[in-house]
Amino acid sequence: MPGFPIPHLPFFLILLFTSNAAAGAPLSLPSAHQFKEAPQFYNSPECPAIEWDDGGGATLCSNRAVHVAMTLDTAYLRGSMAAILSVLQHSSCPQNIAFHFVSSQSADASFLRATISSSFPYLNFRVYSFDDSTVAGLISASIRSALDCPLNYARSYLADILPPCVSRIVYLDSDLVLVDDIARLARTDLGGSAVVAAPEYCSANFTAYFTPSFWSNPSLSLTFADRRACYFNTGVMVIDLGRWREGDYTRKIEEWMELQKRVRIYELGSLPPFLLVFAGEIVPVNHRWNQHGLGGDNFRGLCRDLHPGPVSLLHWSGKGKPWVRLDANRPCPLDALWAPYDLLQTPFALDS
């Protein structure tokens, strides 16, 4: 089923986003008042009815809702706001989406809630606290410091953080936008036993995600002996939290992280433990649902083109983030596809 048309941004609007940076103005952390209020989106007539209470609590546990989980922090808040808007804008049942945001225990949760509520006063959401100390002692330095943030590992703990009544979620990174209905992704058939569904890329060099020490140790490399292991990006996943809890997969991921502290078996943050536990055993999803790598590699963040084929989700994984490049007046061509979802207040408003 084709995705929604991808919007294009006129060049004069790109200049709007970059005027402050071009003038040499320092970049500051956004405040709740710097984001515009998003339009309100309404359900189509065919959407299932969900009973609401005053706080929207019914939807947070409803199996009729699409449950979306994301991490939330000030560094990536601008990206998160754009991602939320894109999910709502292209959903046929936007009022039936429940957002579960996970923030660091050290973060200003009141500020984050106020920012979300200010731009999305109708949004059904909850902010959960993640204790950084849960994982801090398990993190090994990776090739990019941003990957070492404890919150980057919170996706491994969603089954513990979210209420037991939430049995399935779509996990999304903050550096992406959807141009298709998220319900189509959420309905992915996980079969009788799969825990995770995600686009997988079997043409990628899977051996590169682990060190020679890993592959030269037979007891370790045999981990993948009975699996057709392929790389998948953990920024877009459908997860059965019920099966995750039953299989105690958080503990399985932690065991690999504990080994990594003793023997260097990988270099790339929170991704390799996921691959060690799930690669070759996930349900593959069409690549359209994660056109990833638009942020370039983890070192230079150079511009990249789209992969061939249809697009339902654009993902700026890698070092380069579209809002940073736009502010620096060095946007890549595809950053213009992210800009229409940017809710950051501009110096003056333009009426279309």
TAZIGI-V288357 format. One record per helix or strand. SS is the DSSP state (alpha for helix, beta for strand). FROM is the first residue (numbers start at 1). TO is the last residue. Records with the same first field share a line. If there is no record, write none. Layout:
SS->FROM-TO / FROM-TO
//
This chain:
alpha->11-22 / 32-34 / 57-61 / 77-89 / 94-96 / 109-119 / 133-136 / 145-148 / 150-161 / 182-186 / 206-209 / 212-215 / 218-224 / 241-247 / 249-262 / 271-278 / 287-289 / 322-327 / 333-339
beta->35-35 / 66-71 / 97-104 / 125-130 / 168-172 / 176-178 / 196-198 / 200-201 / 231-232 / 236-240 / 283-284 / 291-291 / 313-315 / 344-344
//
